[in-house]
Amino acid sequence: MIKKNIVVIGSGLTGLTSAHYFNKANADFIVLEKKDTYGGVIQTVTENGFVFENGPNTGVLGTVEIAELFEEVADECKLELADETSNKRYILKTGKWEAIPSGLIGGIKTPLFTLKDKFRLLLEPFRKKGTNPHETLAELVKRRMGQSFLDYAVDPFILGVYSGDPNYLVPKYALPKLYNLEQDYGSFIGGSIKKGFEKKDDQSKKVTRKVFSAEGGLSNLTKALFKSAGQENFIFNAGNIQISKVDKGYLVKYENNGQISEIQADKIITTTDSFELENLLPFIPKEKMAKITNLKYARVIEIVLGFENWEGIELDGFGGLIPFKENRDVLGFLFLSSFLKNKAPKNGALLTLFVGGTRKDYLNDLSDDEIKKLVEKETKDLMGIKEFNPKLFKIFRYKKAIPQYGVTSGERFDTVEEIEKTNKGLYIGGNHKDGIGMADRAKQGKTLAYNALQYISNSLD
Ligand SMILES: Cc1cc2nc3c(=O)[nH]c(=O)nc-3n(C[C@H](O)[C@H](O)[C@H](O)COP(=O)(O)OP(=O)(O)OC[C@H]3O[C@@H](n4cnc5c(N)ncnc54)[C@H](O)[C@@H]3O)c2cc1C
């Protein structure tokens, strides 16, 4: 049996970020990963001149922590920001792509929203703030902005980020920044304007809405973190991990190459999906664990298309999202080669599209052949190509892709906190709390490391 101060479970972006900070602090730690490699859902592939992702494609520099992570590994991995000249975002309305307006004139002219709702929007700053913390996103947006903003702005955005349903997601948990704009400033518009004028320190200036990837693909970020965390601090193919409480801390049992191994640890950090926790932490009472594992996930199919010669519509933007109301079988298209470098051969195009999500969950049951037919039809209809002849056609299925922060989230967050309080040295991370995006994961990974090391703020900087 070996002894370690800290055991981290999982080597996705969250676990890698914690490991990066542990190594920086010379901590005594080990990462156990059930798969044979690191990165979790972040996996970049190069094939036939295309560079594509199996999982997340781009993130938003929405936390200080993700910006600083890139700064800290800059020698090994270069941050790539989306090309600003291809920054249009499209929404499908009655079968036609409409650009999301940016300025006032565009906002007045756009056919995406009704005239009535455009006038209603002028009164948004004067509307009373909501009092129900469990109001759904759909209710909140209808109340403040109107049905057409829900249908043709928020709904497609939610399909793009959560593959989810605004009637299920609760903004207090799923979109806390938006929720707080209303709670703190009384208005989305007024709050955004006031926030824009607030003085920012150097750290908060790093938080932007800029879209990022890494040069050569997101795996270059996880590769750099793996290196900075120290490759010797990882054990892969660690199966059937079970943790029990012992006199002084925890005993971690796992299988590796047919052998059972044990680690005695003072502190445990889990970074897995919530549904893994029941097996990992059998000492947690079942009724408590159920409040964490009842978290609903969206099933999603991600399809990557690579064309050697693109002859469809002009790919002059970030991509197009498809509102549920349009009743199509695709959630949206990302025009990756138009805003990231070296994704496709010259004159070619790399597109990624998504199918399924919580509102069209049944599509996840289609066979690969059925998916191919569906994608061919939708791509011809919506992307203006006559011949469907992609050089690259990849299907990635995720049974539990994106957690849906609904009304039970408050209880889940409280339960995690309570379990951590009653089990000293246990830190339950992962995307069941603190946000779903890569920027959130980097923030949580760093916070977990700080908490486990009981460092006072910024002592690692
Ligand atoms: C299809 C898809 C598309 C996405 N798109 C975006 C996007 O465009 N932008 C964005 O910001 N975010 C996106 N996300 C979310 C983003 O990918 C995640 O927030 C982030 O990468 C998750 O990192 P993680 O480390 O928390 O989890 P994971 O990447 O899931 O890593 C968890 C790790 O733990 C390991 N593990 C699990 N159980 C055990 C166990 N019992 N024992 C040992 N190891 C275990 C897993 O093998 C894995 O390596 C997307 C997610 C998916 C699935």
The ligand as an SDF file (V2000), in Angstrom:
LIG
                    3D

 53 58  0  0  0  0  0  0  0  0999 V2000
  -20.2930   16.6660  -26.3940 C   0  0  0  0  0  0  0  0  0  0  0  0
  -19.8560   17.7630  -25.4740 C   0  0  0  0  0  0  0  0  0  0  0  0
  -19.6710   19.0290  -25.9880 C   0  0  0  0  0  0  0  0  0  0  0  0
  -19.2760   20.0720  -25.1460 C   0  0  0  0  0  0  0  0  0  0  0  0
  -19.0640   21.2920  -25.6800 N   0  0  0  0  0  0  0  0  0  0  0  0
  -18.5660   22.2860  -24.9020 C   0  0  0  0  0  0  0  0  0  0  0  0
  -18.1990   23.5400  -25.4650 C   0  0  0  0  0  0  0  0  0  0  0  0
  -18.3200   23.7510  -26.6810 O   0  0  0  0  0  0  0  0  0  0  0  0
  -17.6830   24.4870  -24.6350 N   0  0  0  0  0  0  0  0  0  0  0  0
  -17.4950   24.2750  -23.2930 C   0  0  0  0  0  0  0  0  0  0  0  0
  -16.9990   25.1730  -22.5840 O   0  0  0  0  0  0  0  0  0  0  0  0
  -17.8180   23.0920  -22.7430 N   0  0  0  0  0  0  0  0  0  0  0  0
  -18.3450   22.1040  -23.5120 C   0  0  0  0  0  0  0  0  0  0  0  0
  -18.6470   20.8980  -22.9580 N   0  0  0  0  0  0  0  0  0  0  0  0
  -18.4510   20.7320  -21.5290 C   0  0  0  0  0  0  0  0  0  0  0  0
  -16.9560   20.5370  -21.2480 C   0  0  0  0  0  0  0  0  0  0  0  0
  -16.4640   19.5930  -22.1170 O   0  0  0  0  0  0  0  0  0  0  0  0
  -16.7480   20.0910  -19.8740 C   0  0  0  0  0  0  0  0  0  0  0  0
  -17.1960   21.0760  -18.9810 O   0  0  0  0  0  0  0  0  0  0  0  0
  -15.3210   19.7550  -19.4710 C   0  0  0  0  0  0  0  0  0  0  0  0
  -14.4710   19.3790  -20.5300 O   0  0  0  0  0  0  0  0  0  0  0  0
  -15.4660   18.6260  -18.4950 C   0  0  0  0  0  0  0  0  0  0  0  0
  -14.2800   18.3910  -17.8260 O   0  0  0  0  0  0  0  0  0  0  0  0
  -14.2990   17.5100  -16.5010 P   0  0  0  0  0  0  0  0  0  0  0  0
  -12.9160   17.2520  -16.1320 O   0  0  0  0  0  0  0  0  0  0  0  0
  -15.1670   18.1570  -15.4810 O   0  0  0  0  0  0  0  0  0  0  0  0
  -15.0720   16.1700  -16.9030 O   0  0  0  0  0  0  0  0  0  0  0  0
  -14.6380   15.0240  -17.9380 P   0  0  0  0  0  0  0  0  0  0  0  0
  -13.9940   15.5730  -19.1330 O   0  0  0  0  0  0  0  0  0  0  0  0
  -15.8550   14.1760  -18.1190 O   0  0  0  0  0  0  0  0  0  0  0  0
  -13.5450   14.2170  -17.1420 O   0  0  0  0  0  0  0  0  0  0  0  0
  -13.8460   13.3210  -16.1100 C   0  0  0  0  0  0  0  0  0  0  0  0
  -12.7560   12.2710  -16.0780 C   0  0  0  0  0  0  0  0  0  0  0  0
  -13.0110   11.3920  -15.0030 O   0  0  0  0  0  0  0  0  0  0  0  0
  -12.8370   10.0630  -15.4410 C   0  0  0  0  0  0  0  0  0  0  0  0
  -13.6680    9.2000  -14.6130 N   0  0  0  0  0  0  0  0  0  0  0  0
  -15.0230    9.1570  -14.5650 C   0  0  0  0  0  0  0  0  0  0  0  0
  -15.4300    8.2370  -13.6640 N   0  0  0  0  0  0  0  0  0  0  0  0
  -14.3100    7.7100  -13.1290 C   0  0  0  0  0  0  0  0  0  0  0  0
  -14.0750    6.7060  -12.1490 C   0  0  0  0  0  0  0  0  0  0  0  0
  -15.0800    6.0720  -11.5500 N   0  0  0  0  0  0  0  0  0  0  0  0
  -12.7970    6.3940  -11.8500 N   0  0  0  0  0  0  0  0  0  0  0  0
  -11.7570    7.0330  -12.4620 C   0  0  0  0  0  0  0  0  0  0  0  0
  -11.9220    7.9680  -13.3930 N   0  0  0  0  0  0  0  0  0  0  0  0
  -13.1840    8.3110  -13.7190 C   0  0  0  0  0  0  0  0  0  0  0  0
  -13.2880   10.0880  -16.8860 C   0  0  0  0  0  0  0  0  0  0  0  0
  -12.7810    8.9800  -17.6030 O   0  0  0  0  0  0  0  0  0  0  0  0
  -12.7360   11.4120  -17.3450 C   0  0  0  0  0  0  0  0  0  0  0  0
  -11.4240   11.3030  -17.8140 O   0  0  0  0  0  0  0  0  0  0  0  0
  -19.0630   19.8340  -23.7710 C   0  0  0  0  0  0  0  0  0  0  0  0
  -19.2410   18.5410  -23.2720 C   0  0  0  0  0  0  0  0  0  0  0  0
  -19.6290   17.5200  -24.1000 C   0  0  0  0  0  0  0  0  0  0  0  0
  -19.7960   16.1420  -23.5350 C   0  0  0  0  0  0  0  0  0  0  0  0
  1  2  1  0
  2  3  1  0
  2 52  2  0
  3  4  2  0
  4  5  1  0
  4 50  1  0
  5  6  2  0
  6  7  1  0
  6 13  1  0
  7  8  2  0
  7  9  1  0
  9 10  1  0
 10 11  2  0
 10 12  1  0
 12 13  2  0
 13 14  1  0
 14 15  1  0
 14 50  1  0
 15 16  1  0
 16 17  1  0
 16 18  1  0
 18 19  1  0
 18 20  1  0
 20 21  1  0
 20 22  1  0
 22 23  1  0
 23 24  1  0
 24 25  2  0
 24 26  1  0
 24 27  1  0
 27 28  1  0
 28 29  2  0
 28 30  1  0
 28 31  1  0
 31 32  1  0
 32 33  1  0
 33 34  1  0
 33 48  1  0
 34 35  1  0
 35 36  1  0
 35 46  1  0
 36 37  1  0
 36 45  1  0
 37 38  2  0
 38 39  1  0
 39 40  1  0
 39 45  2  0
 40 41  1  0
 40 42  2  0
 42 43  1  0
 43 44  2  0
 44 45  1  0
 46 47  1  0
 46 48  1  0
 48 49  1  0
 50 51  2  0
 51 52  1  0
 52 53  1  0
M  END
$$$$
